Amino acid sequence: MKFHLMQTGVVGRRHEIEQGMAGQRPELYQRFLEEVVNYVKLADELGFYGYCQPEHHLQIEGFEANNHPGMFSLFVGQHCKRMHAGIMGYTMTTHNPVRVAEEIATLDHMLQGRLYCGFTRGYHARWVDAYGIKEGVSATTPDNVKARDEQDARNRSLFEEGVRVVKKAWANDVFSHKGENWQFPPEGGSTGHPAYAKYGKGQDENGIVREIGIAPLPYQRPHPPIYGGFAASGRTIDFWAEEGGKLIVLSDNLDFCESLNNRYIATASKNGREVTNTDASAWGGFLMLTDDKDRAAKLMEEHMWFWDEWFIPMGQRPPNVLIGTADEIADKIGEAHDRLGFDELFLMFGQGHLEPEANQEELEQFISKVAPRFSTKNAEGTFV
């Protein structure tokens, strides 16, 4: 089993965030970067497979201050020797998909394949409105998804087409695309160049560019592994089953998780992909490992403060919480594994809003007491 760490990107401790504008304090951001480097180095030494983070912008409050997925993944990759950097992920309603395809492919080369990536739709209106790649696009929330309203439909259309364009760019030397939101090259083509015909592809006999291609193509062929977050939508399951992205599911409702896997497998089969539970989803939750019951209660209170203040007002549900002793957490993982058959575990941890010493001890305890029950290290020292 592979173990992934997921950071939330919190810049300040609770008391610092409550003072206001923690995200704009340079000394806090410098401390944040130093702490991340230390977590990455420790995770690499311990044998974690990957370290990943989401994309968010304009977070002046100090929550989720991960504002460039590619740049941050390069930062992660440069501070570890064998661990993978994970992008979770590019918010496709705010990016040109051809540029995303090229950026990820370039990063894949810089890290020599120590990279995996995800794609998201965007749930935070303030920054999606500001960064929206097309006029009128905005964020979507579980309420929008449930209502299937115009805002959700526009967001989903851009997201799904964007991911497909990225994959098309990765798979072909040159390509063209005309969809609901994007056309590459533009209608009528683009102005050509003699060198295009002499050394490249995609230009017709009249000197007009009819196809484009990214450079470089990905280091990993056909492309880095793809993951998708799941936001309580059957259509999202179907989309990732069609496109070959593994779902990351942070839920303790194992009946729900099992039905999700079953739908994924059925949809994949209809699209010519024969897959298993292992291919369908990865599982996980927020890690809170301690033998001290009072400490566990305080960790849970801190976690729920973070969730209540930030995520729940946006319609987000609290994730699964893996809280307790090593034995208790191992039992929860084991029960889920027996039902779901996953081979990857994603663990959020208290990066940013808890002190580094507490986080580091928790990660060390997980690797020494829990990880060996489900996995062994490869020759390079990584649990797989």
C-alpha positions as CSV (number, residue, x, y, z in Angstrom):
1,M,0.0,0.0,0.0
2,K,1.2,3.5,-0.8
3,F,0.8,6.3,1.7
4,H,0.3,9.9,0.7
5,L,0.3,13.0,2.8
6,M,-2.1,15.9,2.0
7,Q,-1.4,19.3,3.3
8,T,-4.1,21.9,3.7
9,G,-1.8,24.9,3.1
10,V,-2.7,26.7,6.3
11,V,-0.2,29.5,7.0
12,G,-1.1,30.4,10.6
13,R,-1.9,28.9,13.9
14,R,-5.4,29.4,15.3
15,H,-4.6,32.4,17.3
16,E,-2.7,34.0,14.4
17,I,-5.6,33.5,12.0
18,E,-8.0,34.9,14.6
19,Q,-5.9,38.1,14.6
20,G,-6.9,38.5,10.9
21,M,-5.0,38.6,7.5
22,A,-2.5,35.9,8.4
23,G,-2.1,35.1,4.7
24,Q,-0.5,38.5,4.1
25,R,2.1,38.3,6.8
26,P,5.5,37.6,5.2
27,E,7.0,36.1,8.3
28,L,4.2,33.6,8.6
29,Y,4.6,32.5,5.0
30,Q,8.3,32.1,5.4
31,R,7.7,29.9,8.4
32,F,5.1,28.0,6.4
33,L,7.7,27.2,3.7
34,E,10.3,26.2,6.2
35,E,7.8,23.8,7.9
36,V,6.8,22.3,4.6
37,V,10.4,21.6,3.7
38,N,10.9,19.8,7.0
39,Y,7.7,17.8,6.6
40,V,8.7,16.8,3.0
41,K,12.2,15.7,4.1
42,L,10.8,13.7,7.0
43,A,8.1,12.1,4.9
44,D,10.7,11.1,2.3
45,E,12.9,9.6,5.0
46,L,10.0,7.7,6.6
47,G,8.9,6.1,3.3
48,F,5.8,8.0,2.3
49,Y,5.0,7.7,-1.4
50,G,3.7,11.2,-2.1
51,Y,3.1,14.7,-0.7
52,C,0.3,16.6,-2.3
53,Q,-1.6,19.9,-2.0
54,P,-4.6,21.7,-3.6
55,E,-4.8,24.9,-5.6
56,H,-6.3,28.0,-4.0
57,H,-5.8,31.7,-4.4
58,L,-6.5,35.1,-2.7
59,Q,-6.7,33.4,0.7
60,I,-5.7,36.4,2.8
61,E,-7.2,34.8,5.9
62,G,-4.4,32.3,6.0
63,F,-6.3,29.1,5.1
64,E,-5.3,27.1,2.0
65,A,-2.5,29.3,0.8
66,N,-1.3,26.9,-2.0
67,N,-1.5,29.3,-4.9
68,H,0.5,27.6,-7.7
69,P,0.2,23.8,-8.1
70,G,3.1,23.4,-10.5
71,M,5.5,25.7,-8.7
72,F,4.7,24.2,-5.3
73,S,5.1,20.6,-6.6
74,L,8.5,21.5,-7.9
75,F,9.3,23.0,-4.5
76,V,8.3,19.7,-2.9
77,G,10.2,17.6,-5.4
78,Q,13.4,19.5,-4.9
79,H,13.4,18.8,-1.2
80,C,13.0,15.0,-1.4
81,K,15.0,12.2,-3.0
82,R,12.4,9.6,-3.9
83,M,9.0,10.8,-2.8
84,H,6.5,11.9,-5.4
85,A,4.9,15.3,-5.6
86,G,1.2,15.3,-6.0
87,I,-0.9,18.1,-7.6
88,M,-4.5,17.9,-6.1
89,G,-5.1,19.6,-8.4
90,Y,-5.3,22.1,-11.2
91,T,-8.7,23.8,-11.0
92,M,-9.6,23.6,-14.7
93,T,-12.2,26.3,-14.7
94,T,-9.4,28.8,-14.2
95,H,-6.7,27.5,-16.6
96,N,-6.1,27.2,-20.4
97,P,-5.9,23.3,-20.7
98,V,-3.1,23.3,-23.3
99,R,-1.0,25.4,-21.0
100,V,-1.8,23.0,-18.1
101,A,-0.8,20.0,-20.2
102,E,2.5,21.5,-21.1
103,E,3.2,22.7,-17.6
104,I,2.6,19.3,-16.0
105,A,4.6,17.6,-18.8
106,T,7.5,19.9,-18.1
107,L,7.3,19.4,-14.4
108,D,7.2,15.6,-15.0
109,H,10.6,15.9,-16.7
110,M,12.0,18.1,-14.0
111,L,11.1,15.5,-11.4
112,Q,11.9,12.6,-13.7
113,G,8.5,11.0,-13.2
114,R,8.2,11.6,-9.4
115,L,4.8,13.3,-10.1
116,Y,1.1,12.6,-10.1
117,C,-1.7,15.0,-10.7
118,G,-5.4,15.7,-10.2
119,F,-7.9,18.1,-11.6
120,T,-10.7,20.0,-9.7
121,R,-13.7,22.1,-10.5
122,G,-13.4,24.9,-7.9
123,Y,-15.7,25.4,-4.9
124,H,-14.6,28.8,-3.6
125,A,-16.3,31.6,-5.5
126,R,-14.1,34.5,-4.5
127,W,-11.0,33.2,-6.3
128,V,-12.8,31.2,-9.1
129,D,-14.7,34.4,-10.0
130,A,-11.4,36.3,-10.1
131,Y,-9.4,33.7,-12.1
132,G,-12.2,32.2,-14.2
133,I,-10.9,31.3,-17.7
134,K,-14.2,32.1,-19.4
135,E,-16.7,34.9,-18.9
136,G,-19.4,34.0,-16.5
137,V,-17.8,30.9,-15.0
138,S,-17.9,30.5,-11.2
139,A,-17.4,28.0,-8.5
140,T,-19.7,25.1,-7.8
141,T,-20.8,23.7,-4.4
142,P,-22.6,20.5,-3.4
143,D,-25.9,22.6,-3.5
144,N,-25.2,23.6,-7.1
145,V,-24.4,20.0,-8.0
146,K,-27.6,18.8,-6.4
147,A,-29.7,21.4,-8.1
148,R,-27.9,20.9,-11.5
149,D,-28.3,24.6,-12.0
150,E,-26.8,26.7,-14.8
151,Q,-23.7,27.6,-12.7
152,D,-22.9,24.0,-12.0
153,A,-23.5,23.0,-15.7
154,R,-21.1,25.8,-16.9
155,N,-18.5,24.8,-14.4
156,R,-18.7,21.1,-15.2
157,S,-18.6,21.7,-19.0
158,L,-15.3,23.7,-18.7
159,F,-13.9,21.2,-16.2
160,E,-14.7,18.0,-18.3
161,E,-13.6,19.5,-21.6
162,G,-10.4,20.9,-20.0
163,V,-9.3,17.5,-18.7
164,R,-10.0,15.9,-22.1
165,V,-7.9,18.5,-23.9
166,V,-5.1,18.0,-21.4
167,K,-5.1,14.2,-22.1
168,K,-5.3,14.8,-25.9
169,A,-2.3,17.1,-25.7
170,W,-0.3,14.4,-23.8
171,A,-1.3,11.6,-26.1
172,N,-0.4,13.2,-29.5
173,D,2.5,14.8,-31.3
174,V,0.0,17.3,-32.7
175,F,-3.7,17.6,-32.4
176,S,-6.7,19.8,-33.0
177,H,-9.8,20.3,-30.9
178,K,-13.1,22.0,-31.3
179,G,-15.6,21.8,-28.4
180,E,-18.2,23.7,-26.5
181,N,-15.6,25.9,-24.7
182,W,-12.3,25.5,-26.5
183,Q,-10.9,25.5,-30.0
184,F,-7.2,24.7,-30.8
185,P,-6.0,26.2,-33.2
186,P,-8.6,28.9,-33.5
187,E,-11.1,28.9,-36.4
188,G,-9.3,29.4,-39.6
189,G,-6.0,28.2,-38.2
190,S,-2.9,30.3,-37.2
191,T,-0.2,31.9,-39.2
192,G,2.5,29.4,-40.1
193,H,6.3,29.6,-40.4
194,P,8.8,27.8,-42.8
195,A,10.4,26.0,-39.9
196,Y,7.1,24.5,-38.9
197,A,7.0,22.7,-42.2
198,K,10.7,21.8,-42.3
199,Y,11.1,20.5,-38.7
200,G,7.7,20.1,-37.2
201,K,4.1,19.0,-37.9
202,G,0.6,20.5,-38.0
203,Q,1.0,23.0,-40.9
204,D,-0.9,22.5,-44.1
205,E,0.3,23.0,-47.7
206,N,-0.9,26.6,-47.6
207,G,1.3,27.5,-44.6
208,I,-1.6,27.6,-42.1
209,V,-1.3,25.9,-38.7
210,R,-4.1,23.3,-38.4
211,E,-2.7,21.3,-35.4
212,I,-0.7,22.1,-32.4
213,G,1.5,20.1,-30.0
214,I,3.0,20.6,-26.6
215,A,6.7,20.4,-25.9
216,P,7.9,18.4,-24.1
217,L,5.5,15.5,-24.0
218,P,5.3,13.9,-20.5
219,Y,8.3,12.0,-19.1
220,Q,5.9,9.3,-18.0
221,R,4.1,7.6,-20.9
222,P,1.4,8.1,-21.7
223,H,1.1,10.6,-18.8
224,P,1.5,10.9,-15.0
225,P,-1.1,9.1,-12.9
226,I,-4.4,11.0,-12.7
227,Y,-6.6,11.4,-9.6
228,G,-9.9,13.0,-9.0
229,G,-11.6,14.3,-5.9
230,F,-15.2,13.2,-5.3
231,A,-17.9,15.7,-4.5
232,A,-21.1,13.5,-4.0
233,S,-22.0,13.4,-7.7
234,G,-22.7,10.3,-9.7
235,R,-21.8,12.1,-12.8
236,T,-18.3,12.8,-11.4
237,I,-17.9,9.1,-10.8
238,D,-18.8,8.3,-14.4
239,F,-16.5,11.0,-15.7
240,W,-13.5,9.7,-14.0
241,A,-14.4,6.1,-14.8
242,E,-14.5,7.1,-18.5
243,E,-11.2,9.1,-18.3
244,G,-9.2,6.7,-16.1
245,G,-8.7,8.9,-13.0
246,K,-8.6,7.2,-9.6
247,L,-11.0,8.8,-7.1
248,I,-9.8,10.0,-3.7
249,V,-12.5,9.3,-1.2
250,L,-12.3,10.6,2.4
251,S,-15.5,9.1,3.8
252,D,-16.2,6.7,6.7
253,N,-19.4,5.6,5.2
254,L,-18.2,2.3,3.7
255,D,-21.6,1.4,2.2
256,F,-21.3,4.7,0.2
257,C,-17.7,4.0,-0.7
258,E,-18.6,0.5,-1.9
259,S,-21.5,1.7,-4.1
260,L,-19.1,4.3,-5.5
261,N,-16.6,1.6,-6.5
262,N,-19.4,-0.5,-8.0
263,R,-20.6,2.4,-10.2
264,Y,-17.1,3.3,-11.3
265,I,-16.4,-0.3,-12.3
266,A,-19.7,-0.6,-14.2
267,T,-19.2,2.7,-16.1
268,A,-15.6,1.9,-16.9
269,S,-16.7,-1.5,-18.3
270,K,-19.2,0.3,-20.6
271,N,-16.4,2.4,-21.9
272,G,-14.1,-0.6,-22.6
273,R,-12.0,-0.4,-19.4
274,E,-12.0,-3.5,-17.2
275,V,-11.0,-2.3,-13.7
276,T,-11.1,-3.5,-10.1
277,N,-11.7,-1.7,-6.8
278,T,-8.0,-1.0,-6.6
279,D,-8.3,1.0,-9.8
280,A,-11.5,2.8,-8.8
281,S,-10.5,4.6,-5.7
282,A,-8.1,5.5,-3.0
283,W,-9.3,6.0,0.6
284,G,-8.2,8.1,3.6
285,G,-9.0,10.7,6.1
286,F,-7.6,13.3,8.6
287,L,-4.9,11.6,10.7
288,M,-5.0,12.2,14.5
289,L,-2.8,9.6,16.1
290,T,-2.4,9.7,19.9
291,D,-2.5,7.4,22.9
292,D,-3.8,10.2,25.1
293,K,-7.6,10.5,25.1
294,D,-7.5,14.1,26.3
295,R,-5.1,14.9,23.6
296,A,-7.4,13.3,21.1
297,A,-10.3,15.4,22.2
298,K,-8.2,18.6,21.9
299,L,-7.0,17.5,18.4
300,M,-10.6,16.9,17.3
301,E,-11.7,20.3,18.7
302,E,-8.9,22.0,16.8
303,H,-9.8,20.1,13.6
304,M,-13.5,21.0,13.9
305,W,-12.6,24.7,14.5
306,F,-10.7,24.7,11.2
307,W,-13.6,22.9,9.4
308,D,-16.4,25.0,11.0
309,E,-14.7,28.3,10.3
310,W,-13.7,27.6,6.7
311,F,-15.2,24.6,4.9
312,I,-18.7,24.0,6.2
313,P,-19.9,27.6,5.3
314,M,-19.0,26.7,1.7
315,G,-21.1,23.6,1.8
316,Q,-18.2,21.2,2.3
317,R,-18.7,18.1,4.4
318,P,-16.2,17.1,7.1
319,P,-13.9,14.3,5.9
320,N,-13.3,11.0,7.5
321,V,-11.2,11.3,10.7
322,L,-8.7,8.6,11.6
323,I,-8.4,9.4,15.3
324,G,-7.1,7.4,18.2
325,T,-4.3,5.0,19.0
326,A,-2.2,3.2,16.4
327,D,-4.2,0.1,17.0
328,E,-7.5,1.9,16.7
329,I,-6.5,3.6,13.5
330,A,-5.1,0.4,12.1
331,D,-8.4,-1.3,12.8
332,K,-10.3,1.4,10.9
333,I,-8.0,1.2,7.9
334,G,-8.2,-2.6,8.0
335,E,-12.0,-2.6,8.1
336,A,-12.1,-0.2,5.1
337,H,-9.5,-2.1,3.2
338,D,-11.4,-5.4,3.6
339,R,-14.5,-3.8,2.2
340,L,-13.0,-1.5,-0.5
341,G,-9.7,-3.2,-1.6
342,F,-7.8,0.0,-2.1
343,D,-4.0,0.1,-2.4
344,E,-3.4,3.8,-1.7
345,L,-4.1,5.8,1.5
346,F,-4.3,9.6,1.6
347,L,-3.8,11.2,5.0
348,M,-4.5,14.9,5.8
349,F,-2.6,16.1,8.8
350,G,-2.4,19.2,10.9
351,Q,0.1,21.1,8.8
352,G,0.0,24.8,9.6
353,H,-2.5,25.0,12.4
354,L,-0.7,22.5,14.7
355,E,2.9,22.8,15.9
356,P,5.5,21.0,13.8
357,E,6.8,18.8,16.7
358,A,3.3,17.3,17.2
359,N,2.8,16.7,13.5
360,Q,6.3,15.2,13.1
361,E,5.7,12.8,16.0
362,E,2.4,11.8,14.6
363,L,3.9,11.0,11.2
364,E,6.7,9.0,12.8
365,Q,4.3,7.0,14.9
366,F,2.1,6.2,11.9
367,I,5.0,4.9,9.9
368,S,6.5,2.9,12.8
369,K,3.2,1.5,14.2
370,V,0.5,1.5,11.5
371,A,2.2,1.4,8.1
372,P,4.0,-2.0,8.5
373,R,0.6,-3.7,9.1
374,F,-0.5,-2.9,5.5
375,S,2.7,-2.5,3.4
376,T,6.4,-3.1,3.0
377,K,9.2,-0.9,1.7
378,N,10.7,-1.4,-1.7
379,A,14.4,-1.4,-2.4
380,E,14.4,2.4,-2.4
381,G,12.9,2.6,1.1
382,T,9.3,3.6,0.1
383,F,6.2,1.9,1.3
384,V,4.4,0.4,-1.8
